[in-house]
């Protein structure tokens, strides 16, 4: 299951913008955590967190 286009107060690693878009996705089996994908609408930088 994937959730799209939610916004969070998190700092961009590249340009320091503090409003990022994010989505989550289950990458492997159900017993492992979701991966979070962050996207900066200002500089288009994308990064992930487990």
C-alpha positions in Angstrom: 0.0 0.0 0.0 1.3 3.5 -0.9 0.2 6.9 0.5 0.9 9.8 -1.8 1.4 13.6 -1.5 1.4 14.2 2.2 3.4 17.1 3.6 5.7 17.2 6.6 7.8 19.7 8.5 11.2 18.2 7.7 14.4 19.9 6.5 15.7 19.2 3.0 19.2 17.9 3.0 20.1 20.0 0.0 18.4 23.4 0.2 17.1 23.5 3.8 13.5 24.0 2.8 11.3 22.9 5.7 8.2 21.7 3.9 8.7 18.4 2.2 6.3 16.1 0.4 6.5 12.4 1.3 5.0 9.0 0.6 5.4 5.6 2.2 5.6 2.2 0.7 6.0 -1.4 1.9 9.0 -2.6 0.0 9.4 -6.2 1.2 7.4 -8.6 3.4 4.8 -7.5 5.8 7.0 -8.1 8.9 9.5 -5.3 7.8 8.9 -1.6 8.2 7.8 0.8 5.5 10.2 3.0 3.5 9.5 6.7 3.5 10.3 8.7 0.3 10.8 12.5 0.7 10.7 15.0 -2.1 11.5 18.7 -1.9 9.2 20.8 -4.1 11.8 23.7 -4.1 14.9 22.0 -5.4 13.5 18.5 -6.4 15.9 16.7 -4.2 14.6 13.2 -3.3 15.8 10.9 -0.4 14.6 8.0 1.6 14.4 6.7 5.2 13.7 3.3 6.5 
